Amino acid sequence: MNSTAKTPSQLADDLRGTAQDAVDSTRAYAQNAVDAAGQKVRSLRSDMEPAVEQIASRVQQAVQRGLEAASKTGVRAQERFGEAAQVTTRYIADQPVRSVLVAAAAGAAITALLVLATRRTRDDY
């Protein structure tokens, strides 16, 4: 008989050892892949932080410019309303009778529109 022949028990032990080595090798490979992916994610995160902060800074600057523009527009509108009030006051002072007649006509027109509107709503019921 051959002295190098292995018994079924020895073959099973060898097979178990080989399978365990394959499992350990696969586990080590998977762990290395996970570690490499984690390192890449950390690297990407550190690369992205300055870009995100730069975008946030730009947004903040745009909002600030928008607020300043709105403030300037508000100031201009107040100035124009002030000018219109002065012109109106001057017109009333220069032509008081005509101003009263225009105001009375405007009041009468508004009253007529309100009366018509209330009649229509009563007629609808």
Secondary structure, 3 states (H helix, E strand, C coil): CCCCCCCHHHHHHHHHHHHHHHHHHHHHHHHHHHHHHHHHHHHHHHHHHHHHHHHHHHHHHHHHHHHHHHHHHHHHHHHHHHHHHHHHHHHHHHCHHHHHHHHHHHHHHHHHHHHHHHHHHHHHC
